[in-house]
């Protein structure tokens, strides 16, 4: 048997430290040997919950199947792990100190074969890795990382069109994650509002934040999906603080009603995720007579975010996360073209123009709302395999499906912007794979100062036409997607 025993003190409340450690998926963030981890059991973490952790050991790569065998909230957790080479019992005790939490970590390994003369060398190597792992846990719980900055490699890629676009693929995600910091910030006292939460990026974001204990308000269009959506997320995560607001965000009347309902409830909003979106072909108008791309992709998040500013300002540090798209790199800001016209209409161009404008709003809100303590950033999910991409860009999806990111990989930066402490140290930026990135790959798309100055007055003074039945175009509504595309 080899026994590893380490002790650390961290400046975190015991509840926060326990909640982070008990989810053994976090081992991939702090354990020096863990390269991947997943939770195999649905629901809250209780005795019997199972995890799979892939580790690089001195004896080779192994998949450890862990089962929680003992759990005392804020006091202790015990797990038993098995693999082809050994069995291990991890026992973690926590106790409160004057400055935070004391953590006592003991791991006992029983090998399935005699070690003989190799025992001494193996013990030494494992003790070294055990020390590094627990020190990694210490750093994760100290959560003292600098404001994010772009790496040299990504800065070089951003200076050229093709290398920059290559990072939109799954490979870009895998390259980026090698250098990521742990996310140990506690979300148990946070309220997050997510639009377009019924599928794709929005659903992946909702699931991840629910698992971290956040209270969620999910804005979806289809009332029939509401109960099933909440039940699914509660079953998967064990989080019961999940609520739905039904609103068609392409209709300004419903946006205003949603704002009014949330203001009446008066609960501060720690994070607002503007994710709802769709790419529409052919051109159509909403029942209010507004071109639908402009209505859903730009006017709606503008009015919603402006309307919820009091609740964002009431939070300790309100955060706004705007989901944009790589398509915006092809378009400059031209205010008079934001409402797409019939002649020469292209759904992808209309989409890109609105996302470019949303990026400009991100920069403007960040500057104007800094005095309220509100952090505003945008993110680009890369090329993600979502229902929206598959339905509205079938040719692109067929061509790129082998290199597309999963919805979870596409949503990762949304989750990071909502959770990570260091993400609150910077505002007004565009992020891809947790790094600030350039907002322009082409010089021809750079914004004219006059256009930037005209944007908010145009949106503020935009008058909704009188209500009228939507002008139906074959396939128009079928092109709608409930999650933003990349």
C-alpha positions as CSV (number, residue, x, y, z in Angstrom):
1,X,0.0,0.0,0.0
2,X,1.1,3.6,-0.7
3,X,-0.5,6.3,1.4
4,X,-0.3,10.0,0.4
5,X,-1.1,12.6,3.0
6,X,-1.2,16.3,2.5
7,X,-2.6,19.3,4.4
8,X,-3.4,22.8,3.2
9,X,-5.1,26.0,4.5
10,X,-7.1,28.2,2.1
11,X,-8.8,31.6,2.5
12,X,-12.2,30.4,1.5
13,X,-15.4,29.8,3.6
14,X,-15.8,26.1,4.3
15,X,-19.1,25.8,2.4
16,X,-17.4,27.1,-0.8
17,X,-14.4,24.9,-0.4
18,X,-16.5,21.8,0.2
19,X,-18.9,22.5,-2.8
20,X,-15.9,22.8,-5.1
21,X,-14.0,19.7,-3.9
22,X,-17.0,17.4,-3.6
23,X,-17.6,17.6,-7.4
24,X,-14.8,15.4,-8.4
25,X,-14.9,16.7,-12.0
26,X,-12.9,19.6,-10.7
27,X,-9.9,17.2,-10.3
28,X,-9.1,17.9,-14.0
29,X,-8.5,21.6,-12.9
30,X,-6.2,21.0,-9.9
31,X,-5.0,17.4,-9.8
32,X,-1.5,17.1,-11.4
33,X,-2.4,13.6,-12.7
34,X,-6.0,14.2,-13.9
35,X,-6.4,15.0,-17.6
36,X,-10.2,14.6,-17.8
37,X,-13.2,14.0,-15.5
38,X,-16.9,13.4,-15.9
39,X,-19.9,12.8,-13.6
40,X,-21.6,9.6,-14.5
41,X,-24.6,9.9,-12.1
42,X,-27.5,12.3,-12.6
43,X,-28.8,14.5,-9.7
44,X,-27.1,16.0,-6.7
45,X,-23.8,14.7,-5.4
46,X,-24.7,12.1,-2.7
47,X,-23.4,8.8,-1.4
48,X,-23.4,6.6,-4.5
49,X,-22.6,9.3,-7.0
50,X,-20.0,8.1,-9.6
51,X,-17.3,9.9,-11.4
52,X,-14.8,8.8,-14.1
53,X,-11.3,10.4,-13.9
54,X,-8.6,9.8,-16.5
55,X,-5.2,10.1,-14.9
56,X,-1.6,10.0,-16.1
57,X,0.3,7.9,-13.5
58,X,3.9,6.7,-13.3
59,X,2.5,3.3,-14.3
60,X,0.6,4.7,-17.3
61,X,-2.7,6.3,-18.2
62,X,-5.7,4.9,-16.3
63,X,-9.4,5.5,-16.0
64,X,-10.5,5.6,-12.4
65,X,-14.1,4.9,-11.6
66,X,-14.8,6.7,-8.4
67,X,-17.9,6.3,-6.1
68,X,-18.8,8.6,-3.2
69,X,-18.9,6.3,-0.1
70,X,-19.3,8.9,2.6
71,X,-20.5,12.5,2.6
72,X,-20.9,15.0,5.4
73,X,-21.7,18.5,4.1
74,X,-19.0,21.0,4.9
75,X,-17.0,18.4,6.8
76,X,-15.9,15.3,4.9
77,X,-16.1,13.4,1.7
78,X,-14.8,9.9,1.0
79,X,-14.5,8.2,-2.4
80,X,-13.4,4.8,-3.5
81,X,-11.8,4.4,-6.9
82,X,-11.0,1.4,-9.0
83,X,-9.0,0.8,-12.2
84,X,-7.1,-2.0,-13.9
85,X,-4.0,-1.3,-11.9
86,X,-5.1,-0.4,-8.3
87,X,-7.8,0.6,-5.9
88,X,-7.7,3.9,-4.1
89,X,-9.6,5.5,-1.2
90,X,-9.6,9.3,-1.0
91,X,-10.6,10.8,2.3
92,X,-10.9,14.6,2.6
93,X,-11.7,16.3,5.9
94,X,-12.4,20.0,6.1
95,X,-12.5,22.2,9.2
96,X,-13.1,25.9,9.7
97,X,-10.2,28.2,10.7
98,X,-10.1,31.9,11.6
99,X,-9.0,32.8,8.1
100,X,-10.9,30.1,6.0
101,X,-10.7,26.4,5.7
102,X,-8.2,23.6,6.7
103,X,-8.1,20.7,4.3
104,X,-6.7,17.3,5.2
105,X,-6.4,15.0,2.2
106,X,-5.3,11.3,2.4
107,X,-5.2,8.9,-0.5
108,X,-4.5,5.2,0.0
109,X,-3.5,3.0,-3.0
110,X,-3.7,-0.8,-3.1
111,X,-2.0,-2.3,-6.2
112,X,-3.4,-5.4,-7.9
113,X,0.1,-6.8,-8.4
114,X,3.3,-7.1,-6.4
115,X,5.5,-4.0,-6.7
116,X,8.7,-5.6,-5.4
117,X,11.9,-3.5,-5.8
118,X,9.9,-0.9,-7.7
119,X,7.9,0.1,-4.6
120,X,10.4,2.7,-3.4
121,X,10.7,4.6,-6.7
122,X,7.0,4.4,-7.3
123,X,6.2,5.7,-3.8
124,X,8.6,8.7,-4.4
125,X,7.0,9.6,-7.7
126,X,3.5,9.3,-6.4
127,X,4.3,11.4,-3.3
128,X,5.7,14.1,-5.6
129,X,2.5,14.1,-7.7
130,X,0.3,14.0,-4.6
131,X,2.0,17.1,-3.2
132,X,1.6,18.9,-6.6
133,X,-2.0,17.9,-6.8
134,X,-3.0,19.3,-3.4
135,X,-1.0,22.5,-4.1
136,X,-3.0,22.7,-7.3
137,X,-6.2,22.5,-5.1
138,X,-4.8,25.3,-2.9
139,X,-4.2,27.5,-5.9
140,X,-7.6,26.8,-7.3
141,X,-9.3,27.7,-4.0
142,X,-7.2,30.8,-3.5
143,X,-8.6,31.9,-6.9
144,X,-6.1,34.7,-7.3
145,X,-5.5,34.9,-11.1
146,X,-4.7,38.0,-13.1
147,X,-7.0,39.7,-15.5
148,X,-7.1,37.6,-18.7
149,X,-4.8,38.6,-21.6
150,X,-4.2,37.2,-25.1
151,X,-1.5,34.6,-25.6
152,X,1.3,35.3,-28.0
153,X,0.1,32.5,-30.3
154,X,-3.4,33.8,-30.5
155,X,-2.2,37.3,-31.0
156,X,-0.3,36.2,-34.0
157,X,-3.3,34.2,-35.4
158,X,-5.5,37.3,-35.0
159,X,-3.3,39.3,-37.3
160,X,-4.2,36.9,-40.2
161,X,-7.6,35.8,-41.5
162,X,-7.1,32.1,-42.0
163,X,-5.1,31.3,-38.8
164,X,-7.7,33.3,-36.9
165,X,-10.6,31.4,-38.4
166,X,-8.8,28.1,-37.9
167,X,-9.1,28.7,-34.1
168,X,-12.9,28.6,-34.5
169,X,-12.8,24.8,-34.8
170,X,-12.6,22.1,-32.1
171,X,-8.8,22.2,-32.4
172,X,-8.8,25.8,-31.3
173,X,-10.7,24.8,-28.2
174,X,-8.4,21.9,-27.4
175,X,-5.3,24.1,-27.8
176,X,-6.8,26.8,-25.6
177,X,-7.8,24.6,-22.7
178,X,-4.2,23.5,-22.0
179,X,-3.6,26.9,-20.4
180,X,-6.8,27.5,-18.5
181,X,-7.0,28.3,-14.8
182,X,-9.5,26.5,-12.5
183,X,-12.9,28.0,-11.8
184,X,-13.6,27.7,-8.1
185,X,-15.8,30.8,-7.6
186,X,-19.0,30.0,-5.7
187,X,-22.3,30.5,-7.6
188,X,-24.7,29.4,-4.9
189,X,-25.7,33.0,-4.2
190,X,-25.9,34.1,-7.8
191,X,-28.9,34.8,-10.0
192,X,-28.4,34.2,-13.8
193,X,-30.8,35.1,-16.6
194,X,-30.2,33.2,-19.8
195,X,-32.1,33.9,-23.1
196,X,-32.5,31.2,-25.7
197,X,-32.0,28.5,-23.1
198,X,-34.0,25.6,-24.5
199,X,-31.2,24.1,-26.7
200,X,-27.7,24.5,-28.0
201,X,-25.4,26.9,-26.3
202,X,-28.1,28.2,-24.0
203,X,-29.0,24.8,-22.7
204,X,-25.3,23.8,-22.2
205,X,-24.8,27.1,-20.3
206,X,-27.9,26.5,-18.1
207,X,-26.8,23.0,-17.3
208,X,-23.3,23.9,-16.3
209,X,-24.4,26.9,-14.1
210,X,-27.2,24.8,-12.5
211,X,-24.5,22.2,-11.5
212,X,-22.6,25.0,-9.9
213,X,-25.6,26.0,-7.7
214,X,-26.7,29.2,-9.4
215,X,-30.3,30.3,-9.4
216,X,-31.5,30.4,-13.0
217,X,-34.1,32.3,-14.9
218,X,-34.4,30.8,-18.3
219,X,-36.1,32.8,-21.0
220,X,-37.6,30.6,-23.7
221,X,-40.2,31.2,-26.5
222,X,-42.1,27.9,-26.4
223,X,-44.3,27.6,-23.3
224,X,-44.9,23.9,-24.0
225,X,-41.2,23.2,-23.4
226,X,-41.0,24.9,-20.1
227,X,-42.0,22.2,-17.7
228,X,-39.9,19.5,-19.5
229,X,-36.9,21.8,-19.6
230,X,-37.0,22.5,-15.9
231,X,-37.6,18.9,-15.0
232,X,-34.7,17.8,-17.2
233,X,-32.3,20.3,-15.6
234,X,-33.4,19.5,-12.1
235,X,-33.0,15.8,-12.6
236,X,-29.6,16.1,-14.1
237,X,-28.2,18.7,-11.7
238,X,-30.2,18.4,-8.5
239,X,-30.7,22.1,-8.5
240,X,-34.3,23.2,-7.8
241,X,-33.7,26.9,-8.2
242,X,-34.6,26.9,-11.9
243,X,-37.4,29.1,-13.2
244,X,-38.7,29.9,-16.7
245,X,-40.0,33.1,-18.2
246,X,-41.9,32.6,-21.4
247,X,-41.3,35.4,-24.0
248,X,-40.8,35.7,-27.7
249,X,-37.9,38.0,-27.8
250,X,-38.5,39.0,-31.4
251,X,-41.6,40.9,-30.2
252,X,-40.8,44.1,-28.5
253,X,-44.1,44.1,-26.6
254,X,-43.1,40.8,-25.0
255,X,-39.6,42.1,-24.3
256,X,-41.1,45.0,-22.4
257,X,-43.4,42.7,-20.5
258,X,-40.5,40.5,-19.5
259,X,-38.6,43.5,-18.3
260,X,-41.6,44.6,-16.2
261,X,-42.0,41.1,-14.6
262,X,-38.4,40.9,-13.6
263,X,-38.4,44.4,-12.3
264,X,-41.5,43.7,-10.2
265,X,-39.8,40.7,-8.7
266,X,-36.8,42.9,-7.9
267,X,-34.2,40.2,-7.6
268,X,-30.7,41.5,-8.5
269,X,-29.2,39.9,-11.6
270,X,-25.7,38.8,-11.2
271,X,-25.3,37.6,-14.8
272,X,-27.4,38.3,-18.0
273,X,-26.6,36.1,-20.9
274,X,-27.9,37.5,-24.2
275,X,-27.8,34.2,-26.2
276,X,-31.1,34.0,-28.1
277,X,-30.7,34.2,-31.8
278,X,-31.4,32.7,-35.2
279,X,-30.4,33.0,-38.8
280,X,-33.5,33.7,-41.0
281,X,-33.9,32.8,-44.7
282,X,-35.8,34.2,-46.5
283,X,-36.5,37.7,-45.2
284,X,-39.6,38.0,-43.1
285,X,-41.1,40.4,-40.6
286,X,-42.4,39.9,-37.1
287,X,-46.1,40.4,-36.3
288,X,-45.1,43.9,-35.1
289,X,-43.8,44.7,-38.6
290,X,-40.1,44.6,-37.8
291,X,-37.5,42.8,-40.0
292,X,-37.0,39.7,-37.9
293,X,-33.2,39.4,-37.9
294,X,-32.9,43.0,-36.6
295,X,-35.7,42.4,-34.1
296,X,-34.3,39.3,-32.4
297,X,-30.6,39.7,-32.8
298,X,-30.2,43.4,-31.9
299,X,-33.2,45.4,-30.9
300,X,-34.3,42.8,-28.4
301,X,-31.0,42.4,-26.5
302,X,-30.6,46.2,-26.6
303,X,-33.9,46.8,-25.0
304,X,-33.7,43.9,-22.6
305,X,-30.2,44.9,-21.3
306,X,-31.1,48.5,-21.0
307,X,-34.3,47.7,-19.2
308,X,-32.6,45.3,-16.7
309,X,-29.8,47.7,-15.9
310,X,-31.2,48.5,-12.4
311,X,-31.2,44.9,-11.5
312,X,-27.6,44.4,-12.8
313,X,-26.5,47.5,-10.9
314,X,-28.1,46.1,-7.7
315,X,-25.9,43.0,-7.8
316,X,-22.4,43.1,-6.2
317,X,-20.9,42.9,-9.7
318,X,-23.4,42.6,-12.5
319,X,-22.1,40.9,-15.6
320,X,-23.6,41.0,-19.1
321,X,-22.4,38.4,-21.7
322,X,-23.4,39.0,-25.3
323,X,-23.1,36.0,-27.6
324,X,-21.8,37.2,-31.0
325,X,-20.5,35.4,-34.1
326,X,-17.5,34.9,-36.2
327,X,-19.7,36.2,-39.1
328,X,-19.3,39.7,-37.7
329,X,-15.7,39.7,-38.9
330,X,-17.0,40.1,-42.5
331,X,-19.1,43.2,-41.8
332,X,-18.5,46.8,-40.7
333,X,-21.0,48.8,-38.6
334,X,-23.4,50.5,-40.9
335,X,-26.4,51.7,-39.0
336,X,-28.6,52.3,-42.0
337,X,-28.1,48.6,-43.1
338,X,-29.1,47.0,-39.7
339,X,-32.7,46.6,-40.8
340,X,-32.2,44.3,-43.7
341,X,-34.1,45.2,-46.9
342,X,-35.9,43.0,-49.4
343,X,-33.5,43.6,-52.2
344,X,-30.4,41.4,-52.1
345,X,-31.4,40.0,-48.7
346,X,-29.0,37.4,-47.2
347,X,-29.8,35.9,-43.8
348,X,-26.1,35.3,-43.0
349,X,-25.2,39.0,-43.8
350,X,-28.2,40.3,-41.8
351,X,-27.0,38.1,-38.9
352,X,-23.4,39.3,-39.2
353,X,-24.4,42.9,-39.3
354,X,-26.5,42.6,-36.1
355,X,-23.7,40.8,-34.3
356,X,-21.2,43.5,-35.3
357,X,-23.6,46.1,-33.8
358,X,-24.0,44.0,-30.6
359,X,-20.2,43.9,-30.3
360,X,-20.1,47.7,-30.5
361,X,-22.9,47.9,-27.9
362,X,-20.7,45.7,-25.6
363,X,-17.9,48.2,-25.8
364,X,-20.2,51.2,-25.2
365,X,-22.0,49.7,-22.3
366,X,-18.7,48.6,-20.7
367,X,-17.5,52.2,-20.7
368,X,-20.8,53.8,-19.7
369,X,-21.7,51.4,-16.9
370,X,-18.4,51.0,-15.2
371,X,-19.5,53.4,-12.5
372,X,-22.4,51.0,-11.7
373,X,-19.9,48.2,-11.3
374,X,-21.4,46.3,-14.3
375,X,-18.9,44.3,-16.4
376,X,-20.0,43.8,-20.1
377,X,-18.2,41.4,-22.4
378,X,-19.0,39.5,-25.6
379,X,-18.0,36.0,-26.6
380,X,-17.6,34.1,-29.8
381,X,-18.4,30.4,-29.4
382,X,-16.4,29.3,-32.4
383,X,-18.0,26.9,-34.8
384,X,-20.3,24.8,-32.6
385,X,-22.6,22.0,-33.6
386,X,-25.9,23.4,-32.5
387,X,-29.5,22.9,-33.8
388,X,-29.3,26.5,-35.1
389,X,-26.3,25.8,-37.2
390,X,-27.6,22.5,-38.6
391,X,-31.0,23.9,-39.6
392,X,-30.1,27.4,-40.9
393,X,-26.6,26.6,-42.4
394,X,-27.0,23.0,-43.7
395,X,-24.2,23.3,-46.3
396,X,-21.7,24.8,-43.8
397,X,-22.7,22.1,-41.2
398,X,-22.2,19.3,-43.7
399,X,-18.8,20.7,-44.8
400,X,-17.5,21.3,-41.3
401,X,-19.3,18.8,-39.1
402,X,-16.1,16.8,-38.3
403,X,-14.3,19.9,-36.9
404,X,-17.3,21.5,-35.1
405,X,-17.2,22.0,-31.4
406,X,-19.8,20.4,-29.2
407,X,-22.4,22.7,-27.6
408,X,-20.6,22.3,-24.3
409,X,-17.3,23.4,-25.9
410,X,-19.0,26.3,-27.6
411,X,-20.6,27.4,-24.4
412,X,-17.4,27.1,-22.3
413,X,-16.5,30.8,-22.6
414,X,-20.0,31.9,-21.6
415,X,-19.7,29.8,-18.5
416,X,-16.2,31.1,-17.7
417,X,-17.4,34.8,-18.2
418,X,-20.2,34.1,-15.8
419,X,-18.2,32.3,-13.1
420,X,-14.5,33.1,-13.2
421,X,-13.3,35.8,-10.7
422,X,-10.7,37.0,-13.2
423,X,-13.3,37.5,-15.9
424,X,-14.7,40.3,-13.7
425,X,-11.5,42.2,-13.9
426,X,-11.9,43.2,-17.6
427,X,-14.8,44.7,-19.5
428,X,-15.7,45.7,-23.1
429,X,-13.8,42.8,-24.7
430,X,-14.5,40.0,-27.2
431,X,-13.5,36.5,-25.9
432,X,-12.9,33.2,-27.6
433,X,-11.7,30.3,-25.5
434,X,-11.3,32.4,-22.4
435,X,-8.9,34.9,-24.1
436,X,-9.6,38.5,-25.3
437,X,-9.4,38.5,-29.1
438,X,-9.4,41.0,-31.8
439,X,-12.8,42.4,-32.9
440,X,-11.6,42.9,-36.5
441,X,-9.8,40.5,-38.8
442,X,-10.2,42.8,-41.8
443,X,-9.2,46.5,-42.0
444,X,-12.3,47.2,-44.1
445,X,-14.6,46.3,-41.3
446,X,-13.3,48.8,-38.8
447,X,-15.9,51.1,-37.4
448,X,-16.3,54.7,-38.4
449,X,-16.7,57.0,-35.3
450,X,-19.9,58.5,-36.7
451,X,-21.5,55.1,-37.1
452,X,-20.6,54.2,-33.5
453,X,-22.1,57.5,-32.3
454,X,-25.3,56.9,-34.3
455,X,-26.0,53.3,-33.1
456,X,-27.6,53.8,-29.7
457,X,-29.7,56.8,-30.7
458,X,-31.0,54.8,-33.6
459,X,-31.9,51.8,-31.4
460,X,-33.3,54.0,-28.6
461,X,-35.6,56.0,-30.9
462,X,-36.6,53.1,-33.1
463,X,-40.4,53.0,-33.2
464,X,-42.2,49.7,-33.4
465,X,-44.6,49.8,-36.4
466,X,-48.3,49.4,-35.7
467,X,-49.2,45.7,-35.1
468,X,-50.0,43.9,-38.2
469,X,-50.2,40.2,-39.3
470,X,-46.8,38.9,-40.3
471,X,-46.2,38.7,-44.0
472,X,-45.7,34.9,-44.5
473,X,-42.9,33.7,-46.7
474,X,-42.6,30.0,-47.3
475,X,-40.1,28.5,-44.9
476,X,-39.6,31.8,-43.0
477,X,-40.5,30.5,-39.6
478,X,-38.9,27.1,-40.2
479,X,-35.6,28.9,-40.4
480,X,-35.8,29.9,-36.8
481,X,-33.3,28.5,-34.3
482,X,-33.5,28.9,-30.6
483,X,-29.7,29.1,-29.9
484,X,-27.2,31.5,-31.3
485,X,-24.9,30.2,-34.0
486,X,-21.2,30.7,-34.2
